[in-house]
Amino acid sequence: MPLLRAPGNDKIGRRNEKMLYSELKKYGVTTPLGDKVGKAVDVVVHIKDWNIKEVDVSPGLFKKAIWYDFDAVKNVDDNKKKVVIEGEAHSASKPTTGDISINDLMRKKIFSSDEKEIGKMYDAVIATKPEYWKMEKVLIHHGTSKRRLRLSSSEIKSVTDKIVLSKTYEEVEGIKEESK
């Protein structure tokens, strides 16, 4: 069955509007004309609403990384595994207290609201809708069990040297049991 598209709008018809952060890091970055810019290596999220603000692109080995504001992202092509970017690149902006890269989040331990360690974040689900990108869920490796825990990013209460959830340890264990 052919994919239906509205005339002049190439963003309509994209079936999968969610992707794993680990998958995004495998995507190439090109211009609308098809010129290769580099490879997506990281994204910066705003901690309050979890919207993606910037995309980090590596132009190649031994080259300095360049950043694009999210507004520069024009399309995501799942078939060709590429992100189409149109706009001006800039060097890394100065980090603010409200922004953090997902790579930095993955290095932090996750604790419940009652200060018990839950585990470590190993991936994130990113909603890649045409009008915005947002980190929707965090995927957590919880203890030695084979099951992984999936929580909404809105469950994160604070991010400092660790990630603190708004749920207690018992509530998180209840979510884990429900998913079995």
N, C-alpha and C positions, 0 to 999 in steps of 0.2 A: 504494500500500500504506500503510495507516495506521500511524502511529508508536505502538508499544505503550508504555504507562506503567504503573508499579505504583501501586496506590491510595495516595494520600497522599504520594507522592514525585514531585515534579515535576522532579527532577534526572535521573532515569533516562530514557534515550532520546535524550539529546543526542548527535547523530551526530559532530560535529566537536569534539574536545576539545583542539584546538590552534588558535592564531590568531597572526597577526603582530602585533607591537607597534604597527605603523603602523595596522592595522585597529582595534585596541582604542581608539586615540585618536579614532576616528570614532563610537564608541558613546556613547549617552546614558546617564545614570544616573537611575534612578527609585526610588521607595519601592515596597514590595509593593502598595500601594493604587493605584499608577500616577502619583503626584505627581512631577513633574520636579524633580530635585535639581540637575542640571547636565550636564556632559560630562566623560568621563574624559580626563585630559590626561597623566598620568604614573603610574608605579608605582615603588615602592622595593623593591629586592631585597637579600637577605642574601648577602654575597660567599662565604661558606663553602659553603652548600648551594644557593644560587641560588633559594631560595623567595621568593615575593612576600610582603612584610610589610604594605605600605600602598598604597592607591589614592588618587591626587590627583584631586580633582574641581573643575572650574571652574564656579561657579554662574552666571557671566555676565560680560559686559564690565564692567570697572572694579570688580569684586567680588573680595574676597580669596579665594584658593583654600582649600578645606577638604580634610581628609584623613580617610580611613576606614581602620581596621585591616582586614586581610584577612578576619577573622572576620565582618565585617559584610556581606560579599558572599554573597548567598543564591542567585543564579541568573544565568546568562548566556543571553539570548534572541537567537540568531543571526538569526532571521527579522525581528524588530523592531529589531535592532541596539541592544540596550540591556542594561545591567547593573543588576540589582535589588539594592539595598543596604538593609539594615535594621540600624540601630544608631546610636550617637552619633558625630557628627563631632568632630574636634579640629583644632587648629591644627597646623602642621608641627612634628613632633618634632625635637629636637636631633639633628643627624647624628652617628652613631657611626662608628667606624672599620670596622665590619663591614657597614654598609649604604650603598647608593648608588642613586641613581635611574637608570633606563635612559637618560633624556635626558642625564645627565652621562657615562654610558658611551659614548654615541654621539659625544661630542666628543673622545674620546681616540684616539690612534694605537695600532695594534696591532703588537707586535714578537714575533719568535720568541725561543726561549730563548737563542739565540746572538746576540741583540741586532740582528738585521736587521729592517728595517721590512717588515711584511706589507701593511698597508693601513689602512682605516678601517671601523669597524662602521657599517652603514647600516640594519640592522633586527635584530629578535630574534624567535624563535619562542617563544611562551608556551603551556605546557600549562595548560589551564583545566579541570582535573578538579574535581568537586564538593568533594572533601576538601582540595585544595591547588592553588595556582597556582605554577608554577615556570618560570623562564627556562631552556628546554632547549637552544636553539641560538643562536649568534650568526651573523649574515650579514655577510660582509666583502666590501667592494669591494677587489679585489686588483689594483693596477697599472692599466694601460690596457686590459687584456683585457676582452672582453665577458662572460666567465664570472665568476660570483660564487662565493665560497667559503663553505661552510657547515660550521661546527665546533660540536661539543658544548660547552656552557658549562663542563663539567668539564675541558676542555682549558686553561682560563684558570688560570694559576699565581698571578698577583698583579695587583692593580690599585692603582696609585699615580697619578702624573701621566700614566702610560701603562699600557696593558694588555700583560702579558707572558704568552705561551702556554707550555705545557709541551713543545711540539714544536719541533724545529729547523727552520730555513728549508727544508732539503732534504725533511724529512718533510711539511711543508705543501705544497711543490711536488708531492710524490708524491700527496697527496690531491687536489690540483687536477687532476693528469693522470688519476687514476682516475675522476673525475667526468665526463670528456669523453665 
